[in-house]
């Protein structure tokens, strides 16, 4: 339910139930106001009535005393409703007559017109009566709280009912408003609008509660972080609407795959999370996570197409590896990251060693950012030779990193970090500019370098600004494009084949050659090679290493060399370590090779010397 629908629903509610409730509330409120205002007025009126009656009785007693003895006057007022008692005293102080309950403190009522209010709800009043034979003082005891007449109880009941009705009406209005408007808004604030699952805010609340329960009750639970593999590629190929439909179906599968007392949530994008409650053993959590993975990996259907996505799941046990919210989520994220690095489509249980590995990776990423700015990186060059083992035909530019403390960081360690962090794009631009500058430097030194191969990663090649940035760097350099060769992997080309053909065609038109790198580790289809304007194929070193001992590798390499030549392409072998490997490659008419047999990657001055020494021989 979106905001517009909620507002429309609120308008309907206002016109119906809530509107009627508010009208009732106003009417009952008016009755309540009447009760608040009228009751004090009623009480004031009763008090005024009492005062008037007392005045009447005083006048009556005065008249009786004027014409008769005190006893007669006392008997006449004995049964008056407001009077409790009467005492008549002569001028000398003797009691002449009395009636009713009389227990006066004559000293307090010394003067005429005095009145004393008692806590028991009565008043004592004193006044004088002048007669021909002297002055008589009359003392009266009367009710302070007036009695109600027959209509008064109904009036009070009506006022009370009006007040209660007003309160009930307000309560019903608030309840209806909360049920129809506030509860949907609260649900929307706590749930993902696309899938209906709890969002990160609600999930964090539940996770804190479950961690506290585990600590207080001695129970165990498990936290699962789930990330879809290559979901971005799916979105790019089929569009975001279909991606949303897939996420909705995935959420339904996830909700059905967990027990009712467990929690499944969408944290954002293609990231989901699950809390498994009351887990007895670590193996139980792993088994449940594996079942969830299998459920999510079942094929999805879209029109006539079937798709199969996978997910990477990181699992952390609570409270052993998650004593609080931050630690639990951090460790689950680490386990998920390890699952992705391990090949995706798998479940990985967290252990303490993973935290150290991820900390090392984060440290390398921080160091690498500094290294780019502080010129800690350098480019070395490994020669490519013809099969005579003497003639240098080119070189591959390879990145090296020497820390300020003198330690070397292996490319196998920092290149994956650069790929995952996105640093590979600026790093690739840096290498290209350094190679172009080095070629120009060699030329100024009288050395005409051979063609230099620069590696382009899949992330670089797929970057939307790759071609523009590459050509800008090339145009800003004095080095001819014919001195460059680009080494690109199969996976980079096959992700977006049409785009790859367009980019490679543009580069070839500028005089740049293209080599298909690490052939044999990806699609390995020579049929696809006809589509791409490449100049050479470079077989992966893993095939060359087993060339002598493994007959299957030998047959494969020999066959690929023949098919490569049939397509008019050059064949390059990397990782040549011994003469037996070189002899076989030479027999099979391999075109070029590189490896430690001839030279490792060496610095620019050593490479220049290497090439010039062979040119003199």
C-alpha positions as CSV (number, residue, x, y, z in Angstrom):
1,X,0.0,0.0,0.0
2,X,1.5,3.3,-1.1
3,X,1.1,6.7,0.5
4,X,-1.6,7.8,-2.1
5,X,-3.7,4.7,-1.3
6,X,-3.4,5.4,2.4
7,X,-4.6,8.9,2.0
8,X,-7.6,7.8,-0.1
9,X,-8.4,5.2,2.4
10,X,-8.2,7.8,5.2
11,X,-10.6,10.1,3.3
12,X,-13.1,7.2,3.0
13,X,-12.7,6.5,6.7
14,X,-13.3,10.2,7.5
15,X,-16.5,10.2,5.5
16,X,-17.8,7.1,7.1
17,X,-17.0,5.7,10.5
18,X,-14.6,8.3,11.8
19,X,-16.8,11.1,10.6
20,X,-19.8,9.8,12.4
21,X,-17.8,9.1,15.5
22,X,-16.5,12.7,15.5
23,X,-20.1,14.0,15.2
24,X,-21.1,11.9,18.1
25,X,-18.1,13.0,20.0
26,X,-19.1,16.7,19.5
27,X,-22.7,16.1,20.6
28,X,-21.6,14.1,23.7
29,X,-19.0,16.7,24.4
30,X,-21.7,19.4,24.5
31,X,-23.6,17.3,27.1
32,X,-20.4,17.0,29.1
33,X,-19.8,20.8,28.9
34,X,-23.4,21.2,30.2
35,X,-22.6,18.9,33.1
36,X,-19.4,20.8,33.9
37,X,-21.1,24.2,33.7
38,X,-24.6,23.5,35.0
39,X,-23.8,21.4,38.1
40,X,-22.0,24.3,39.9
41,X,-24.8,26.6,38.9
42,X,-27.3,24.1,40.3
43,X,-25.4,23.9,43.6
44,X,-25.2,27.6,43.8
45,X,-28.9,27.8,43.2
46,X,-29.6,25.3,46.0
47,X,-27.4,27.3,48.4
48,X,-29.3,30.4,47.5
49,X,-32.5,28.5,48.1
50,X,-31.4,27.5,51.6
51,X,-30.5,31.1,52.4
52,X,-33.9,32.2,51.2
53,X,-35.7,29.6,53.3
54,X,-33.7,30.6,56.4
55,X,-34.8,34.2,55.8
56,X,-38.4,33.1,55.5
57,X,-38.2,31.0,58.7
58,X,-36.6,34.0,60.5
59,X,-39.5,36.2,59.4
60,X,-42.0,33.5,60.4
61,X,-40.4,33.1,63.8
62,X,-40.3,36.9,64.2
63,X,-44.0,37.1,63.5
64,X,-44.8,34.2,65.9
65,X,-42.8,35.7,68.7
66,X,-44.5,39.1,68.2
67,X,-47.9,37.6,68.8
68,X,-47.4,34.5,71.0
69,X,-45.2,32.8,73.5
70,X,-41.8,31.2,72.5
71,X,-43.1,27.7,72.9
72,X,-45.6,28.2,70.2
73,X,-43.0,29.6,67.8
74,X,-40.7,26.6,68.5
75,X,-43.5,24.1,67.8
76,X,-44.4,25.8,64.6
77,X,-41.0,25.3,63.0
78,X,-40.2,21.8,64.4
79,X,-41.0,20.0,61.2
80,X,-39.6,22.4,58.7
81,X,-37.5,20.3,56.2
82,X,-34.3,22.4,56.4
83,X,-34.3,23.0,60.1
84,X,-32.7,20.6,62.6
85,X,-33.4,22.5,65.7
86,X,-34.3,25.9,67.4
87,X,-33.6,27.6,70.7
88,X,-35.2,30.8,71.9
89,X,-33.5,32.7,74.7
90,X,-34.8,35.6,76.7
91,X,-32.8,38.8,77.1
92,X,-31.5,37.6,80.4
93,X,-30.1,34.4,78.9
94,X,-32.7,31.9,80.0
95,X,-34.0,29.4,77.4
96,X,-37.6,30.1,76.8
97,X,-38.3,27.4,74.3
98,X,-36.4,24.7,72.2
99,X,-37.2,22.0,69.7
100,X,-35.2,19.4,67.7
101,X,-31.6,18.5,68.1
102,X,-30.1,21.5,69.9
103,X,-26.5,21.6,71.2
104,X,-25.4,25.1,70.7
105,X,-22.3,26.8,71.7
106,X,-23.9,30.1,72.8
107,X,-20.5,31.7,73.3
108,X,-19.6,31.3,69.7
109,X,-22.9,32.7,68.5
110,X,-22.7,35.7,70.7
111,X,-23.8,38.3,68.2
112,X,-26.8,38.6,66.0
113,X,-26.3,37.7,62.3
114,X,-23.5,35.2,63.1
115,X,-23.2,31.9,61.3
116,X,-21.0,28.9,61.9
117,X,-20.4,26.2,59.3
118,X,-19.8,22.7,60.8
119,X,-18.0,19.8,59.1
120,X,-21.0,17.5,59.5
121,X,-22.9,19.5,56.9
122,X,-24.9,21.8,59.1
123,X,-24.9,25.5,60.0
124,X,-25.8,27.4,63.1
125,X,-27.4,30.8,62.7
126,X,-28.3,33.4,65.4
127,X,-30.6,36.5,65.1
128,X,-32.6,38.8,67.4
129,X,-36.3,39.5,67.7
130,X,-37.5,42.7,69.2
131,X,-40.7,42.5,71.4
132,X,-42.5,44.9,73.6
133,X,-41.3,43.0,76.6
134,X,-37.7,42.8,75.5
135,X,-35.3,41.3,73.0
136,X,-35.4,37.5,72.3
137,X,-32.4,35.7,70.6
138,X,-33.2,32.9,68.3
139,X,-30.7,30.1,67.4
140,X,-31.4,27.9,64.4
141,X,-29.5,24.7,63.2
142,X,-30.1,23.9,59.5
143,X,-28.8,21.8,56.6
144,X,-25.8,23.3,54.8
145,X,-26.1,20.8,51.9
146,X,-29.4,21.2,50.3
147,X,-31.6,18.2,49.4
148,X,-32.4,17.5,45.8
149,X,-35.9,17.7,44.4
150,X,-37.4,14.9,42.3
151,X,-35.9,16.2,39.0
152,X,-32.4,16.6,40.2
153,X,-31.2,12.9,40.0
154,X,-32.3,12.7,36.4
155,X,-30.4,15.8,35.6
156,X,-27.2,14.6,37.2
157,X,-27.6,11.2,35.5
158,X,-28.0,12.9,32.1
159,X,-24.9,15.0,32.7
160,X,-22.9,11.9,33.8
161,X,-24.0,9.8,30.8
162,X,-23.1,12.7,28.4
163,X,-19.6,12.8,29.9
164,X,-19.1,9.0,29.6
165,X,-20.5,9.0,26.1
166,X,-18.1,11.7,25.0
167,X,-15.1,9.7,26.4
168,X,-16.2,6.5,24.8
169,X,-16.8,8.2,21.5
170,X,-13.3,9.8,21.6
171,X,-11.8,6.3,22.4
172,X,-13.7,4.7,19.5
173,X,-12.6,7.4,17.1
174,X,-9.0,7.0,18.1
175,X,-9.2,3.2,17.8
176,X,-10.8,3.4,14.3
177,X,-8.2,6.0,13.1
178,X,-5.3,3.8,14.4
179,X,-6.7,0.6,12.9
180,X,-7.4,2.0,9.5
181,X,-4.6,4.6,9.1
182,X,-1.8,4.3,11.7
183,X,-1.4,0.6,11.7
184,X,-0.8,0.4,7.9
185,X,1.6,3.3,8.2
186,X,3.5,1.5,10.9
187,X,3.5,-1.7,8.9
188,X,4.9,0.2,5.9
189,X,7.6,1.8,8.1
190,X,8.7,-1.7,9.3
191,X,8.4,-3.8,6.1
192,X,9.9,-3.8,2.6
193,X,7.3,-2.4,0.2
194,X,8.3,-4.8,-2.7
195,X,8.4,-8.1,-0.9
196,X,6.4,-7.5,2.2
197,X,9.2,-8.9,4.4
198,X,10.5,-7.1,7.5
199,X,13.0,-4.4,6.5
200,X,16.3,-3.7,8.1
201,X,14.9,-1.5,10.9
202,X,12.4,-4.2,12.0
203,X,15.0,-7.0,11.5
204,X,17.5,-5.2,13.8
205,X,14.9,-4.9,16.5
206,X,14.1,-8.7,16.3
207,X,17.8,-9.6,16.2
208,X,18.5,-7.6,19.3
209,X,15.7,-9.3,21.1
210,X,16.8,-12.8,20.1
211,X,20.4,-12.1,21.1
212,X,19.2,-11.0,24.5
213,X,17.0,-14.1,24.8
214,X,20.0,-16.4,23.9
215,X,22.1,-14.7,26.6
216,X,19.4,-14.7,29.3
217,X,17.9,-18.2,28.6
218,X,21.0,-20.1,27.5
219,X,19.5,-20.9,24.0
220,X,21.2,-20.7,20.6
221,X,20.2,-19.2,17.3
222,X,21.8,-18.6,13.9
223,X,22.0,-15.5,11.7
224,X,22.1,-16.0,7.9
225,X,23.2,-13.3,5.5
226,X,22.1,-14.1,1.9
227,X,23.3,-12.3,-1.2
228,X,22.2,-13.2,-4.7
229,X,25.0,-14.0,-7.1
230,X,25.3,-11.8,-10.2
231,X,21.9,-10.4,-9.8
232,X,23.1,-7.1,-11.3
233,X,23.7,-8.9,-14.6
234,X,20.2,-10.2,-14.5
235,X,18.8,-6.7,-13.9
236,X,20.9,-5.3,-16.7
237,X,19.8,-8.0,-19.2
238,X,16.1,-8.2,-18.4
239,X,15.3,-4.9,-16.8
240,X,14.4,-3.8,-13.3
241,X,10.7,-4.7,-13.4
242,X,11.6,-8.3,-14.1
243,X,14.3,-8.1,-11.4
244,X,11.6,-6.9,-8.9
245,X,9.3,-9.8,-9.9
246,X,12.2,-12.2,-9.3
247,X,12.9,-10.7,-5.9
248,X,9.2,-11.0,-4.9
249,X,9.2,-14.7,-5.9
250,X,12.4,-15.2,-4.0
251,X,11.0,-13.6,-0.9
252,X,8.0,-15.9,-1.0
253,X,10.3,-18.9,-1.3
254,X,12.4,-17.7,1.5
255,X,9.4,-17.1,3.8
256,X,8.1,-20.6,3.0
257,X,11.4,-22.2,3.7
258,X,11.7,-21.0,7.3
259,X,9.7,-22.0,10.3
260,X,7.0,-19.7,11.7
261,X,9.1,-18.7,14.7
262,X,12.0,-17.7,12.5
263,X,12.5,-14.3,10.9
264,X,13.1,-13.6,7.2
265,X,13.9,-10.1,6.0
266,X,15.1,-8.1,3.1
267,X,17.9,-5.8,4.0
268,X,18.1,-4.0,0.7
269,X,18.8,-4.6,-3.0
270,X,19.5,-8.3,-3.4
271,X,20.5,-8.9,0.2
272,X,18.3,-10.9,2.6
273,X,18.7,-12.2,6.1
274,X,17.2,-15.0,8.2
275,X,17.3,-15.7,11.9
276,X,16.9,-19.4,12.9
277,X,15.7,-19.7,16.4
278,X,16.3,-22.5,18.9
279,X,19.2,-24.1,17.0
280,X,20.7,-27.0,19.0
281,X,23.9,-27.6,16.9
282,X,26.0,-25.8,14.4
283,X,25.4,-28.6,11.9
284,X,21.6,-28.0,12.2
285,X,22.1,-24.4,11.2
286,X,24.3,-25.4,8.3
287,X,21.7,-28.0,7.1
288,X,18.9,-25.5,7.2
289,X,21.0,-22.9,5.4
290,X,21.8,-25.5,2.7
291,X,18.1,-26.3,2.3
292,X,17.4,-22.5,1.9
293,X,20.1,-22.3,-0.7
294,X,18.6,-25.2,-2.7
295,X,15.2,-23.6,-2.5
296,X,16.4,-20.3,-3.8
297,X,18.5,-22.0,-6.6
298,X,15.5,-23.6,-8.2
299,X,14.8,-22.3,-11.7
300,X,12.7,-19.2,-12.1
301,X,10.3,-18.7,-15.0
302,X,9.7,-15.6,-17.0
303,X,7.4,-15.9,-20.0
304,X,8.9,-18.8,-22.0
305,X,12.4,-18.5,-20.4
306,X,13.8,-20.3,-17.4
307,X,16.5,-18.8,-15.2
308,X,18.6,-20.3,-12.5
309,X,20.2,-18.0,-9.9
310,X,22.4,-18.9,-7.0
311,X,23.1,-17.3,-3.7
312,X,26.0,-17.0,-1.3
313,X,25.1,-17.5,2.4
314,X,27.1,-16.6,5.5
315,X,26.1,-18.2,8.8
316,X,27.0,-17.1,12.3
317,X,26.0,-18.8,15.5
318,X,24.5,-16.7,18.3
319,X,25.5,-15.7,20.8
320,X,28.9,-17.5,20.4
321,X,30.0,-15.2,17.5
322,X,27.5,-12.4,18.0
323,X,27.2,-11.1,21.5
324,X,25.6,-7.9,20.2
325,X,23.9,-6.6,17.0
326,X,27.0,-5.1,15.4
327,X,29.2,-8.1,16.0
328,X,26.6,-10.6,14.7
329,X,26.0,-8.6,11.5
330,X,29.7,-8.0,10.9
331,X,30.6,-11.7,11.3
332,X,27.7,-12.8,9.1
333,X,28.8,-10.4,6.5
334,X,32.3,-11.7,6.7
335,X,31.1,-15.3,6.2
336,X,29.0,-14.3,3.2
337,X,32.0,-12.5,1.7
338,X,34.1,-15.6,2.1
339,X,31.4,-17.7,0.4
340,X,31.4,-15.4,-2.6
341,X,35.2,-15.5,-2.8
342,X,35.1,-19.2,-2.5
343,X,33.1,-19.5,-5.8
344,X,29.6,-18.4,-4.8
345,X,26.5,-20.7,-4.6
346,X,27.6,-22.1,-1.2
347,X,27.0,-21.9,2.5
348,X,29.9,-20.7,4.7
349,X,30.0,-21.0,8.5
350,X,31.8,-18.2,10.3
351,X,35.0,-18.8,12.3
352,X,37.4,-16.5,14.0
353,X,40.1,-17.0,11.3
354,X,37.8,-15.4,8.7
355,X,37.8,-12.1,10.7
356,X,41.6,-12.0,10.5
357,X,41.5,-12.6,6.8
358,X,39.0,-9.9,6.1
359,X,40.9,-7.5,8.4
360,X,43.9,-8.2,6.3
361,X,42.0,-7.6,3.1
362,X,40.6,-4.3,4.5
363,X,44.1,-3.3,5.5
364,X,45.4,-4.1,2.0
365,X,42.7,-2.0,0.5
366,X,43.6,1.0,2.6
367,X,47.3,0.5,1.9
368,X,46.5,0.2,-1.9
369,X,44.7,3.5,-1.9
370,X,47.7,5.1,-0.4
371,X,50.1,3.2,-2.7
372,X,48.5,4.6,-5.8
373,X,48.9,8.2,-4.5
374,X,52.4,7.7,-3.0
375,X,53.9,6.0,-6.1
376,X,54.7,2.7,-4.2
377,X,53.6,0.8,-7.3
378,X,55.8,0.1,-10.3
379,X,55.5,-1.7,-13.6
380,X,57.9,-4.6,-14.6
381,X,58.1,-6.2,-18.0
382,X,58.3,-9.9,-18.8
383,X,59.7,-10.5,-22.3
384,X,57.8,-12.4,-25.0
385,X,60.1,-14.3,-27.3
386,X,59.9,-16.1,-30.5
387,X,60.5,-19.9,-30.5
388,X,64.2,-19.5,-31.2
389,X,64.5,-18.4,-27.6
390,X,66.4,-15.3,-28.7
391,X,64.3,-12.8,-30.5
392,X,62.2,-10.5,-28.3
393,X,58.8,-9.9,-29.9
394,X,57.1,-8.0,-27.0
395,X,56.6,-7.9,-23.3
396,X,53.8,-8.1,-20.8
397,X,53.5,-5.2,-18.3
398,X,53.0,-6.6,-14.8
399,X,52.3,-4.6,-11.7
400,X,54.5,-4.8,-8.6
401,X,54.1,-3.3,-5.2
402,X,56.9,-2.6,-2.7
403,X,55.8,-1.3,0.7
404,X,57.7,1.6,2.4
405,X,59.1,-1.0,4.8
406,X,60.7,-2.9,1.9
407,X,58.2,-5.8,1.9
408,X,56.7,-7.0,-1.4
409,X,53.0,-7.6,-1.7
410,X,52.1,-10.4,-4.2
411,X,49.9,-9.5,-7.2
412,X,47.9,-12.6,-6.4
413,X,47.0,-10.9,-3.1
414,X,46.4,-7.3,-4.0
415,X,44.9,-7.6,-7.5
416,X,41.7,-9.5,-6.2
417,X,41.4,-6.7,-3.5
418,X,41.6,-4.1,-6.3
419,X,38.9,-6.0,-8.3
420,X,36.5,-6.3,-5.4
421,X,37.0,-2.7,-4.1
422,X,36.7,-1.1,-7.5
423,X,40.3,0.2,-7.4
424,X,41.1,-1.8,-10.4
425,X,39.7,0.9,-12.7
426,X,41.9,3.8,-11.5
427,X,44.7,1.3,-11.1
428,X,44.3,0.2,-14.8
429,X,44.4,3.8,-15.9
430,X,47.6,4.4,-13.9
431,X,49.3,1.3,-15.5
432,X,48.4,2.5,-19.0
433,X,49.7,6.0,-18.4
434,X,52.9,4.6,-16.9
435,X,53.5,2.2,-19.8
436,X,53.0,4.9,-22.4
437,X,55.3,7.2,-20.5
438,X,57.9,4.4,-20.2
439,X,57.8,3.7,-24.0
440,X,58.4,7.4,-24.6
441,X,61.3,7.4,-22.1
442,X,62.9,4.4,-23.8
443,X,62.7,6.2,-27.1
444,X,64.4,9.2,-25.7
445,X,67.2,6.9,-24.6
446,X,67.6,5.5,-28.1
447,X,65.7,2.3,-27.4
448,X,62.7,1.4,-29.7
449,X,60.7,-0.9,-27.5
450,X,58.7,-3.9,-28.9
451,X,54.9,-4.0,-28.5
452,X,53.9,-3.9,-24.8
453,X,50.9,-5.9,-23.6
454,X,48.7,-4.2,-21.0
455,X,46.1,-6.3,-19.0
456,X,42.6,-5.1,-19.0
457,X,40.3,-6.7,-16.3
458,X,36.7,-7.5,-16.8
459,X,35.6,-4.7,-14.5
460,X,37.7,-2.2,-16.4
461,X,36.5,-3.4,-19.8
462,X,32.8,-3.4,-18.7
463,X,33.1,0.1,-17.2
464,X,30.9,2.5,-19.3
465,X,33.8,5.0,-19.5
466,X,36.5,2.5,-20.5
467,X,36.8,3.3,-24.2
468,X,36.5,7.1,-23.7
469,X,39.1,7.1,-20.9
470,X,41.4,4.8,-22.8
471,X,41.4,7.0,-25.9
472,X,41.8,10.2,-23.9
473,X,45.0,8.8,-22.2
474,X,46.3,7.5,-25.6
475,X,45.6,10.9,-27.3
476,X,47.4,12.7,-24.5
477,X,50.5,10.7,-25.0
478,X,53.2,11.0,-27.6
479,X,53.5,7.2,-27.9
480,X,51.9,5.6,-31.0
481,X,49.1,3.2,-30.4
482,X,50.9,0.6,-32.5
483,X,53.2,0.0,-29.5
484,X,50.3,-1.4,-27.4
485,X,48.6,-4.8,-27.1
486,X,45.6,-5.3,-24.9
487,X,45.2,-8.6,-23.0
488,X,41.5,-9.2,-22.3
489,X,40.0,-12.3,-20.7
490,X,37.2,-14.4,-22.3
491,X,34.7,-13.6,-19.5
492,X,35.1,-9.9,-20.1
493,X,34.2,-10.3,-23.8
494,X,31.4,-12.8,-23.3
495,X,29.5,-10.7,-20.7
496,X,28.3,-8.2,-23.4
497,X,29.5,-9.7,-26.7
498,X,28.0,-6.9,-29.0
499,X,29.5,-4.2,-26.9
500,X,32.9,-6.0,-26.8
501,X,32.9,-6.3,-30.6
502,X,32.3,-2.5,-30.9
503,X,35.0,-1.6,-28.5
504,X,37.6,-3.9,-29.9
505,X,36.9,-2.8,-33.5
506,X,37.5,0.8,-32.4
507,X,40.8,-0.1,-30.7
508,X,41.9,-2.2,-33.7
509,X,41.3,0.8,-36.0
510,X,43.7,2.8,-33.9
511,X,46.5,0.2,-34.5
512,X,46.2,-1.6,-31.2
513,X,46.4,-5.4,-31.2
514,X,44.2,-7.5,-28.9
515,X,45.1,-10.8,-27.2
516,X,42.6,-13.2,-25.7
517,X,44.1,-13.9,-22.3
518,X,43.8,-17.0,-20.1
519,X,42.2,-19.1,-22.8
520,X,40.9,-22.4,-21.6
521,X,39.6,-21.1,-18.2
522,X,36.3,-19.6,-19.5
523,X,34.0,-20.3,-22.4
524,X,36.9,-21.8,-24.5
525,X,34.9,-21.6,-27.7
526,X,36.8,-21.1,-30.9
527,X,33.4,-20.5,-32.6
528,X,33.0,-17.3,-30.6
529,X,36.5,-16.2,-31.7
530,X,35.3,-15.5,-35.2
531,X,33.1,-12.8,-33.8
532,X,35.8,-10.9,-32.0
533,X,38.6,-8.9,-33.7
534,X,41.5,-10.4,-31.8
535,X,45.1,-11.0,-33.0
536,X,46.3,-13.7,-30.7
537,X,45.3,-16.4,-28.2
538,X,47.2,-16.8,-25.0
539,X,46.6,-20.1,-23.3
540,X,46.4,-20.3,-19.5
541,X,49.7,-21.2,-17.8
542,X,47.9,-24.1,-15.9
543,X,47.9,-26.1,-19.2
544,X,51.6,-25.3,-19.9
545,X,52.7,-26.5,-16.4
546,X,51.2,-30.0,-17.0
547,X,52.3,-30.1,-20.6
548,X,55.0,-32.8,-20.2
549,X,53.4,-35.0,-17.5
550,X,49.7,-34.8,-18.6
551,X,48.9,-36.2,-22.0
552,X,45.4,-34.7,-22.0
553,X,46.9,-31.2,-21.5
554,X,49.5,-31.9,-24.2
555,X,46.8,-33.0,-26.7
556,X,44.6,-30.1,-25.8
557,X,47.4,-27.5,-26.3
558,X,48.5,-29.1,-29.6
559,X,44.9,-29.0,-30.9
560,X,44.3,-25.4,-29.8
561,X,47.5,-24.3,-31.6
562,X,46.3,-25.9,-34.8
563,X,42.8,-24.4,-34.6
564,X,44.3,-21.0,-33.7
565,X,46.5,-21.0,-36.8
566,X,43.5,-22.1,-38.9
567,X,41.8,-18.8,-37.8
568,X,44.9,-16.8,-38.8
569,X,45.7,-16.0,-35.2
570,X,49.0,-16.1,-33.2
571,X,49.4,-18.6,-30.3
572,X,51.2,-17.4,-27.1
573,X,52.2,-19.8,-24.3
574,X,52.8,-18.3,-20.8
575,X,54.4,-19.9,-17.8
576,X,57.2,-21.8,-19.7
577,X,59.5,-23.0,-17.0
578,X,61.8,-25.6,-18.6
579,X,63.3,-26.6,-21.8
580,X,61.2,-29.7,-22.2
581,X,58.0,-27.6,-22.3
582,X,59.7,-25.2,-24.8
583,X,60.7,-28.1,-27.0
584,X,57.2,-29.5,-27.2
585,X,55.7,-26.0,-28.0
586,X,58.3,-25.5,-30.7
587,X,57.5,-28.8,-32.2
588,X,53.8,-27.9,-32.3
589,X,54.6,-24.5,-34.0
590,X,53.7,-22.3,-31.1
591,X,54.4,-18.6,-32.1
592,X,55.5,-16.9,-28.9
593,X,56.2,-17.8,-25.3
594,X,57.1,-16.2,-22.0
595,X,58.1,-17.5,-18.6
596,X,60.9,-17.8,-16.1
597,X,62.9,-20.1,-18.4
598,X,64.0,-17.0,-20.2
599,X,63.2,-14.1,-17.8
600,X,60.9,-13.1,-15.0
601,X,59.3,-9.7,-15.0
602,X,62.1,-7.2,-14.7
603,X,62.3,-3.4,-14.1
604,X,62.4,-1.0,-17.1
605,X,66.2,-0.6,-17.1
606,X,66.8,-4.3,-16.9
607,X,64.3,-4.9,-19.7
608,X,66.0,-2.4,-22.0
609,X,69.3,-4.0,-21.3
610,X,67.8,-7.5,-21.9
611,X,66.5,-6.4,-25.3
612,X,69.6,-4.5,-26.4
613,X,71.8,-7.4,-25.5
614,X,69.9,-9.7,-27.7
615,X,69.8,-7.2,-30.6
616,X,73.6,-7.1,-30.5
617,X,74.0,-10.9,-30.6
